[in-house]
């Protein structure tokens, strides 16, 4: 274990890198990856809760998705009209996401399991390594 200081945004990127590497075959790698994913997920729970859209916004989002699926070329005007009709809801969501963005800049310290180079699966790619580089020694 090693204590690593990073922003919540960097932690989210590391989490995504671990998720993208979840299918690599190695028991030792999988165990450490799973532990790290749980640690990071717990540390980012406040961001997830803060970013959860309201039920009303979700309903609006479903309408927008349906318009895009039914008429992607001409749906822009319909979507704009929907957004105008629900202006306050759209503004609230933008404000909510601005707060989330701000909170992602917060620094945190996480106790994470470190991967040795020898522990990495043979089929790991450079792209995957790059996303996990903070926890590889």
PyMOL commands that set and color helices and strands:
alter all, ss='L'
color gray80, all
select helices_A, chain A and resi 8-20+27-43+45-51+55-70+75-85+87-103+117-119+126-135
alter helices_A, ss='H'
color red, helices_A
select strands_A, chain A and resi 2-7+107-112
alter strands_A, ss='S'
color yellow, strands_A
deselect
rebuild
show_as cartoon
